[in-house]
Amino acid sequence: QVQLVESGGGLVQPGGSLRLSCAVSGTIFSINVMGWYRQAPGKQRELVATITSGGSTNYADPVKGRFTISRDNAKNTVYLQMNSLKPEDTAVYYCNAAVTRRWFESFSTYWGQGTQVAVSS
C-alpha cells in the first residue's frame, strides 16, 4: 500500500539546476530515513543523500556543496535541490523511504520508480 512517486527530472545544461520531489502515500504510521540514489548507464546504483526524520543530512562526496536534501513531514515528501549540475550527474534518480505502517512493525524500505536527469550541452 506504500507508494513513492518522483517528479522533477529533465534535461538541463551544465551549471543548471533541478529540483526533484518524491511523495510517499498509502498506509503510513511513521517514516524514518528518506533518501535519494542514482544510477548512471552501465554503473551501479549509488547513494546521493539521506535525511532523517529529525532533519540530519548525509551527502555523497561528489554532490557535497551542490545538492541539498530536505523533507516536509506534513506532506510525507522529500526533495532534492540540485545546483551547479555537471554531465557526470546524468543518471536515473530514485527516492526511497524507510516506512512503518503500524506502531508495532519494524521499518521497511520502499523505492520510487525513478526519474531521469540528463545534463548535457
Secondary structure, 3 states (H helix, E strand, C coil): CCEEEEECCEEECCCCCEEEEEEEECCCCEEEEEEEEEECCCCCCEEEEEECCCCCEEECHHHCCCEEEEEECCCCEEEEEECCCCHHHCEEEEEEEEEECCCCCCCEEEECCCEEEEECC
